Amino acid sequence: MTDAALPVTERAVDEFVTDYLESLGATIRKEGRRWTVSIPDESATELSLNDTVIHLTADSEEADDDAVPLAPGSDLFERLVDDATERAPLGSVSLTGDDIEFDTPDWVTGDAVEVTDQQFTPYYDRNALCVLFHVGIETVSEYQRDLLRAVAVDLADHEPRPKLAQTCLDLSGRNGTSLAETGHTIEHDELVKAISACREMVEGAIDSEVQEIREKATRAASVEIEEYRQYLRQQRTELEDETQRLADRVDELSETIDAASEREKRLERLRKRKEFRRELADLRDELDDIRDSLDRDLPERRATIRDRHALTIRIRPVTATVITYERGDLDISVRDGSRSATLTCDYAVGAGMLNQPTCEQCGAVLDGQNPIVLSDAISIGRQCCGEANHPPSL
């Protein structure tokens, strides 16, 4: 599946916030990384920005003192994401063959065949929903992740349209492209079902990354727990050694007391033994505390550490766009030396090829590893059936 995702970097924050503020009717005056933003009072938002100076940075700590930080994970960015989630603005655009350049498919390579012409014939329109999600994987800071991920599904059958999601990102107004607004609306229940289908796609797409982060966080928690256990054990060992040293010293003093002939020496040793016994009692109490900690506090500390390293996954829809796109036949004319042919593919504007062509001799899929070559009157794969006539280029 095409990964239509942006890590939440400074650039991604810039693009998302600019688009969202403009959807609120805000005025944005940009002077480098310092923006002055005003949102009209009548705008449908709880956000209050009135000639507010914002400083776009990669890290909130780098922002100017007289400006509000706008950075990945900053308070303002989170407020904007939350506001967008609550509003979930629904847009609608139309994609036609005039809006998109047709990419040469990967199963056509220059050293085997050349494309001489491409003609797209639209037959009908389809509607899809493209949803931009903010994905937050929250745990200890070392392993946290933030993504803006776009996914798209056809509204008729909820089939994924990954390339359409990427097209939606590419044509979202940041390169001067302006797409026609259609005013298309959909029923609430249909919208909820489509967003749910998109969310499931996001969950599937991030599953391996979540698992990887969870394993790292679990290992980090285990290391921290073991370090705490070793710390308690070291303390216990040191106290046991010190306790034994004092106990031995008390025994030695007891022997010398009985052997002392002078009264003053005897009294001094008795006082010393009493002092050592007090210290010994204190050490034994401390040793008991350490042993209790190993038996009682360690499980609590272990649970606290594991809770701190646990993952919280937040997937929030930020914007949704109904995309009306043309679907029809794309005729690709190719030439291979003196041979030529025209292949007809099921194609959707913005979504690309909807079926992969196959070798007419063996039925193998044509792709970048098995590109098309022409043999007599049929199209075959170079790797599966055409190596003898079309050896790989050196």
C-alpha positions as CSV (number, residue, x, y, z in Angstrom):
1,M,0.0,0.0,0.0
2,T,1.3,3.4,-0.9
3,D,2.2,5.2,2.3
4,A,0.5,8.6,2.0
5,A,2.0,10.0,5.2
6,L,3.9,12.9,6.5
7,P,6.0,12.8,9.6
8,V,5.0,15.7,11.8
9,T,8.0,17.9,11.0
10,E,8.2,21.6,10.9
11,R,7.2,21.5,7.2
12,A,4.2,19.3,7.9
13,V,3.1,21.6,10.7
14,D,3.5,24.6,8.3
15,E,1.4,23.0,5.6
16,F,-1.4,21.6,7.9
17,V,-1.8,24.8,10.0
18,T,-1.8,27.1,7.0
19,D,-4.4,25.0,5.2
20,Y,-6.6,24.7,8.4
21,L,-6.3,28.4,9.4
22,E,-7.2,29.4,5.8
23,S,-10.3,27.1,6.0
24,L,-11.4,29.1,9.0
25,G,-11.1,32.3,7.0
26,A,-8.0,33.5,9.0
27,T,-5.6,36.1,7.8
28,I,-1.9,35.0,8.0
29,R,0.9,37.4,7.5
30,K,4.2,35.5,7.2
31,E,7.6,37.1,7.8
32,G,9.9,34.1,7.6
33,R,9.0,31.9,10.5
34,R,7.1,34.5,12.4
35,W,3.4,34.7,11.5
36,T,0.7,37.1,12.6
37,V,-2.6,35.4,12.6
38,S,-6.2,36.6,13.1
39,I,-9.3,34.5,13.0
40,P,-12.6,36.3,12.3
41,D,-15.0,36.4,15.2
42,E,-17.7,34.8,13.1
43,S,-15.6,31.8,12.3
44,A,-17.0,28.4,13.6
45,T,-14.2,27.7,16.0
46,E,-13.4,28.1,19.7
47,L,-9.9,29.2,18.9
48,S,-9.1,32.8,19.7
49,L,-6.2,34.3,17.6
50,N,-6.3,38.0,17.2
51,D,-3.1,39.5,15.8
52,T,-1.4,36.7,17.6
53,V,2.3,36.3,16.8
54,I,3.3,32.7,16.1
55,H,6.8,31.4,15.8
56,L,7.1,28.3,13.6
57,T,10.0,26.1,14.9
58,A,11.1,22.5,15.0
59,D,11.1,22.7,18.8
60,S,9.0,24.8,21.1
61,E,12.1,25.7,23.2
62,E,13.5,27.5,20.2
63,A,10.6,30.0,19.9
64,D,11.0,33.7,20.5
65,D,9.9,34.8,24.0
66,D,7.3,37.3,22.5
67,A,5.7,34.6,20.3
68,V,3.5,31.6,20.7
69,P,5.5,28.4,19.7
70,L,4.1,26.4,16.8
71,A,6.0,23.2,16.6
72,P,5.3,19.4,16.4
73,G,3.7,18.5,19.7
74,S,3.3,22.2,20.9
75,D,0.2,23.3,22.8
76,L,-0.9,25.4,19.9
77,F,-0.5,22.6,17.4
78,E,-2.4,20.2,19.6
79,R,-5.2,22.8,20.0
80,L,-5.4,23.2,16.2
81,V,-5.6,19.4,15.7
82,D,-8.2,19.0,18.4
83,D,-10.2,21.9,16.9
84,A,-9.9,20.4,13.4
85,T,-11.0,17.0,14.8
86,E,-14.1,18.5,16.4
87,R,-15.0,20.4,13.2
88,A,-13.8,17.7,10.8
89,P,-14.4,20.0,7.9
90,L,-15.8,18.3,4.8
91,G,-14.5,19.6,1.5
92,S,-15.3,18.4,-2.0
93,V,-13.2,18.6,-5.2
94,S,-13.3,17.2,-8.6
95,L,-10.4,15.5,-10.5
96,T,-10.4,15.2,-14.3
97,G,-7.9,14.1,-16.8
98,D,-6.9,17.7,-17.2
99,D,-5.8,17.9,-13.6
100,I,-3.4,15.0,-13.5
101,E,-0.5,13.9,-15.6
102,F,-0.6,10.3,-16.6
103,D,2.5,8.5,-15.2
104,T,4.2,5.9,-17.3
105,P,3.5,2.6,-15.6
106,D,6.4,0.6,-14.2
107,W,5.8,-2.3,-16.5
108,V,6.9,-0.1,-19.5
109,T,10.7,0.3,-19.6
110,G,12.7,2.3,-22.1
111,D,15.1,-0.5,-23.0
112,A,12.3,-2.9,-24.0
113,V,9.5,-0.8,-25.4
114,E,8.6,2.8,-25.7
115,V,5.3,4.5,-25.1
116,T,4.2,6.3,-28.2
117,D,0.8,7.6,-27.0
118,Q,-1.6,7.6,-24.1
119,Q,-5.3,8.4,-24.5
120,F,-7.8,8.4,-21.6
121,T,-11.5,8.0,-22.3
122,P,-13.7,8.7,-19.2
123,Y,-16.9,6.8,-19.0
124,Y,-18.3,7.8,-15.6
125,D,-17.6,9.6,-12.3
126,R,-16.9,7.9,-9.0
127,N,-16.8,9.4,-5.5
128,A,-14.2,8.7,-2.9
129,L,-13.5,10.0,0.6
130,C,-10.0,11.1,1.5
131,V,-9.4,11.6,5.2
132,L,-6.4,13.2,6.8
133,F,-5.7,11.7,10.2
134,H,-3.4,12.9,12.9
135,V,-1.7,9.8,14.4
136,G,-0.1,10.1,17.8
137,I,1.8,7.2,19.3
138,E,2.4,8.4,22.9
139,T,4.9,6.8,25.3
140,V,8.2,7.8,26.9
141,S,9.5,10.7,24.7
142,E,12.3,8.7,23.1
143,Y,9.8,6.6,21.2
144,Q,6.9,9.0,20.6
145,R,5.7,9.4,17.0
146,D,3.5,12.0,15.3
147,L,2.2,11.5,11.8
148,L,-0.3,13.2,9.4
149,R,-1.6,10.3,7.4
150,A,-4.0,10.5,4.4
151,V,-6.1,7.5,3.3
152,A,-8.9,7.3,0.7
153,V,-11.7,4.8,0.0
154,D,-14.2,4.6,-2.8
155,L,-17.6,5.6,-1.4
156,A,-19.4,2.9,-3.3
157,D,-17.5,-0.2,-2.0
158,H,-14.9,1.2,0.5
159,E,-12.1,-0.2,-1.7
160,P,-8.8,1.5,-0.7
161,R,-7.5,4.1,-3.1
162,P,-4.0,4.6,-1.8
163,K,-2.7,6.5,-4.8
164,L,-5.7,8.8,-4.7
165,A,-4.8,9.7,-1.1
166,Q,-1.2,10.6,-2.2
167,T,-2.7,12.7,-5.0
168,C,-4.9,14.5,-2.5
169,L,-1.8,15.3,-0.5
170,D,0.2,16.4,-3.5
171,L,-2.7,18.6,-4.8
172,S,-3.8,20.1,-1.5
173,G,-3.0,23.7,-2.6
174,R,0.6,23.9,-1.6
175,N,2.0,24.0,-5.1
176,G,-0.3,26.5,-6.7
177,T,-2.7,23.9,-8.0
178,S,-6.4,24.8,-7.6
179,L,-9.0,22.1,-7.9
180,A,-12.7,22.7,-8.6
181,E,-15.0,22.7,-5.6
182,T,-18.0,20.5,-6.4
183,G,-20.2,21.2,-3.3
184,H,-20.8,17.4,-3.2
185,T,-22.3,16.3,0.2
186,I,-22.9,12.8,1.6
187,E,-25.3,11.5,4.3
188,H,-24.0,11.4,7.8
189,D,-24.3,7.6,8.2
190,E,-22.4,7.2,4.9
191,L,-19.7,9.6,6.1
192,V,-19.3,7.8,9.5
193,K,-19.0,4.4,7.7
194,A,-16.4,5.7,5.3
195,I,-14.3,7.4,8.0
196,S,-14.5,4.1,10.0
197,A,-13.2,2.2,6.9
198,C,-10.4,4.8,6.6
199,R,-9.5,4.5,10.3
200,E,-9.2,0.7,9.9
201,M,-6.8,1.3,7.0
202,V,-4.7,3.6,9.2
203,E,-4.7,1.1,12.0
204,G,-3.5,-1.6,9.7
205,A,-0.9,0.7,8.1
206,I,0.7,1.7,11.5
207,D,0.4,-1.8,13.1
208,S,4.0,-2.8,12.4
209,E,5.3,0.6,13.5
210,V,3.2,0.4,16.7
211,Q,4.5,-3.2,17.3
212,E,8.1,-2.1,16.8
213,I,7.7,0.9,19.2
214,R,5.9,-1.3,21.8
215,E,8.8,-3.8,21.7
216,K,11.4,-1.0,22.1
217,A,9.4,0.5,25.0
218,T,8.9,-2.9,26.6
219,R,12.7,-3.5,26.4
220,A,13.4,-0.1,27.8
221,A,11.0,-0.8,30.7
222,S,12.6,-4.1,31.4
223,V,16.1,-2.5,31.5
224,E,14.8,0.2,33.9
225,I,13.2,-2.5,36.1
226,E,16.3,-4.5,36.2
227,E,18.4,-1.5,37.0
228,Y,16.1,-0.7,40.0
229,R,16.3,-4.3,41.1
230,Q,20.1,-4.3,40.9
231,Y,20.1,-1.0,42.8
232,L,18.1,-2.6,45.7
233,R,20.2,-5.7,45.6
234,Q,23.4,-3.7,45.7
235,Q,22.0,-1.7,48.7
236,R,21.1,-4.9,50.4
237,T,24.5,-6.4,49.8
238,E,26.3,-3.3,51.1
239,L,24.1,-3.2,54.2
240,E,24.6,-6.9,54.8
241,D,28.4,-6.5,54.6
242,E,28.2,-3.4,56.9
243,T,25.9,-5.3,59.3
244,Q,28.3,-8.2,59.5
245,R,31.2,-5.9,60.0
246,L,29.5,-4.2,63.0
247,A,28.4,-7.6,64.4
248,D,32.0,-8.9,64.2
249,R,33.1,-5.7,65.9
250,V,30.6,-6.1,68.7
251,D,31.8,-9.7,69.2
252,E,35.4,-8.5,69.3
253,L,34.5,-5.8,71.9
254,S,32.7,-8.3,74.0
255,E,35.8,-10.5,74.2
256,T,38.0,-7.6,75.1
257,I,35.6,-6.4,77.8
258,D,35.9,-9.7,79.6
259,A,39.7,-9.6,79.3
260,A,40.1,-5.9,80.3
261,S,41.9,-5.5,83.6
262,E,41.5,-1.7,84.0
263,R,38.1,-0.3,85.0
264,E,38.3,2.7,82.6
265,K,39.2,0.5,79.6
266,R,36.3,-1.8,80.5
267,L,33.8,1.1,80.7
268,E,35.1,2.6,77.4
269,R,34.7,-0.7,75.6
270,L,31.2,-1.1,77.1
271,R,30.2,2.3,75.8
272,K,31.7,1.5,72.4
273,R,29.8,-1.8,72.2
274,K,26.6,-0.1,73.1
275,E,27.1,2.5,70.4
276,F,27.9,-0.3,67.8
277,R,24.8,-2.2,68.9
278,R,22.7,0.9,68.2
279,E,24.3,1.3,64.8
280,L,23.8,-2.4,64.2
281,A,20.1,-2.2,65.1
282,D,19.7,0.8,62.8
283,L,21.4,-1.1,60.0
284,R,19.2,-4.2,60.5
285,D,16.1,-2.0,60.4
286,E,17.4,-0.5,57.1
287,L,18.2,-3.9,55.8
288,D,14.7,-5.1,56.6
289,D,13.3,-2.1,54.7
290,I,15.4,-3.0,51.7
291,R,14.2,-6.6,51.9
292,D,10.6,-5.4,52.2
293,S,11.2,-3.2,49.1
294,L,12.4,-6.2,47.1
295,D,9.3,-8.1,48.2
296,R,6.7,-5.3,48.3
297,D,7.9,-2.1,46.5
298,L,9.5,-3.8,43.5
299,P,6.2,-5.1,42.1
300,E,4.7,-1.6,42.5
301,R,7.7,0.0,41.0
302,R,7.6,-2.5,38.1
303,A,3.9,-1.7,37.4
304,T,4.7,2.1,37.5
305,I,7.5,1.7,35.1
306,R,5.5,-0.5,32.7
307,D,2.6,2.0,32.8
308,R,4.9,4.8,32.0
309,H,6.3,2.9,29.0
310,A,2.8,1.8,27.8
311,L,1.6,3.0,24.4
312,T,-1.4,5.3,23.9
313,I,-2.5,5.4,20.3
314,R,-4.6,8.4,19.2
315,I,-6.0,8.4,15.7
316,R,-8.0,11.6,15.0
317,P,-9.6,12.6,11.7
318,V,-8.6,16.2,10.9
319,T,-10.1,16.9,7.5
320,A,-12.2,14.9,5.1
321,T,-12.6,15.5,1.4
322,V,-15.1,14.0,-1.1
323,I,-13.2,13.5,-4.3
324,T,-15.2,13.1,-7.5
325,Y,-12.9,11.4,-10.0
326,E,-13.2,10.2,-13.5
327,R,-13.0,6.5,-14.3
328,G,-12.6,5.0,-17.7
329,D,-10.1,3.4,-20.1
330,L,-6.5,4.4,-20.6
331,D,-5.1,3.3,-24.0
332,I,-1.4,3.0,-23.9
333,S,0.3,2.6,-27.3
334,V,3.8,1.0,-27.2
335,R,6.4,0.1,-29.8
336,D,9.0,-2.6,-29.7
337,G,11.2,-2.2,-32.7
338,S,9.0,-2.9,-35.7
339,R,6.2,-4.2,-33.5
340,S,3.5,-2.0,-32.0
341,A,0.4,-2.6,-29.8
342,T,-2.2,-0.7,-27.8
343,L,-3.1,-1.9,-24.3
344,T,-6.3,-0.8,-22.7
345,C,-6.3,-0.5,-18.9
346,D,-9.0,0.3,-16.3
347,Y,-7.9,3.7,-15.0
348,A,-9.1,6.2,-12.5
349,V,-7.8,9.8,-12.5
350,G,-5.7,10.4,-9.4
351,A,-6.0,6.7,-8.4
352,G,-4.0,5.2,-11.3
353,M,-4.3,1.8,-12.7
354,L,-7.1,-0.2,-11.1
355,N,-6.0,-3.5,-12.7
356,Q,-2.5,-4.8,-13.5
357,P,-2.0,-6.1,-17.0
358,T,-0.8,-9.7,-17.5
359,C,1.3,-11.6,-19.9
360,E,-0.9,-12.8,-22.7
361,Q,1.1,-16.0,-23.0
362,C,1.3,-17.3,-19.4
363,G,-0.9,-14.9,-17.4
364,A,1.9,-13.6,-15.1
365,V,1.5,-10.0,-13.8
366,L,3.4,-7.3,-15.7
367,D,5.3,-5.0,-13.4
368,G,8.7,-3.4,-13.0
369,Q,10.4,-6.7,-12.5
370,N,8.5,-8.3,-15.4
371,P,8.0,-5.5,-18.0
372,I,6.2,-5.8,-21.2
373,V,7.7,-6.8,-24.5
374,L,6.0,-7.6,-27.8
375,S,6.1,-10.9,-29.4
376,D,4.4,-11.4,-32.8
377,A,0.8,-10.3,-32.1
378,I,0.8,-10.6,-28.3
379,S,2.1,-8.7,-25.3
380,I,4.3,-10.9,-23.0
381,G,6.4,-10.4,-19.9
382,R,10.1,-10.2,-20.6
383,Q,11.1,-12.1,-17.5
384,C,8.3,-14.8,-17.6
385,C,8.2,-15.5,-21.4
386,G,10.4,-13.1,-23.3
387,E,14.0,-13.5,-22.0
388,A,15.1,-15.5,-25.1
389,N,14.1,-12.7,-27.5
390,H,14.8,-9.8,-25.2
391,P,17.8,-10.5,-23.0
392,P,18.4,-7.9,-20.2
393,S,20.5,-5.0,-21.0
394,L,24.0,-5.0,-19.6
